[in-house]
Amino acid sequence: MRRLLPVGFLETCLLCLRTEGWAVAFTRGYRLLMRPFSGDGQRHRPTPEIPRVLGLQPGERVEVRALEEIESTLDENGKLGGLAFTSEMRAYCGRRFRVFERLELLYNEYTHQHRTVKNTVLLQNVYCHGVGFGCHRRCFHFWREAWLKRAAEGAREESTGKEGS
């Protein structure tokens, strides 16, 4: 049986190649090709059982879910609700941190517009290092609550291994 390339496959791979490098482009392209189709030719994506809203508050201890759990929440562009899970965030999977702040509003520097954000938090001492795209601003990663779970009582948070990293 001959299988056609999914709509937008090449564009997605090329965009990913330009922004995140060949390894991420290959991985995402492979996932797109291997994702099952439903009988009507449309992509079938099972509804994840992961709760998307936790109502996390500053100071709460959380654990970043396993990569497989997080990937089950992502669309074909590697996003959940328009927010990307970047390759750099993978290093934090399975680790525990404290919630620094809830993210409710952000400013888009390109469009000069404010946008409201839901179910998203910032974690203490978890910054973007700009690996793969040469940015040295060290901004916080934005974490969807669906990518996190409350840590068990008594669980200690981890440091990132670098001062202020």
C-alpha positions, 0 to 999 in steps of 0.5 A: 500500500502506498502512503502519501506524505502528510499535508505540510510535512515538508514545510514542517521539516524545513521550518524545524531544520532552520530553527532547531537543527537536523536532529529535531527535524528528523525526529519530528518528521519521523513521528509525522510519518509514523503517526497512524491515520484513521480510516478516512485518511485524517490523522488520528491522535488519541486524546491524552488522559493528562489533566491540562489544568492544575491551578499551580501557584508560586512555591508549589513543588512540581515534577516535569512529566516524562518525555513520552507523556509530554509528547502525547500532548503535543500536536504535529508541530510540537506544540500544546495550545500554540506553545512549543515544547523545545528540544532544550526543555527535554533535559528537565523531564523527570526532574522536580522544581518549584513554581516561580510564577504563573504566566498570565500575560506576555508581550510579543516583541515581533507584533508588539501585542500583549497576549493572555496565556492560560495554564502556564507557569515559570519554574525557579532556576529553569532558563533557556540557554539558546542552544541551537539558535544562538540566543543569549538572553536566558529567558524562562522556559514557559511550562504548560501545566499539562507537562507538569505534575505535583511532586509527592510530599517530601520530594525535594526539588533539584537544582539545574546544576549551574548557578542561576541556570 
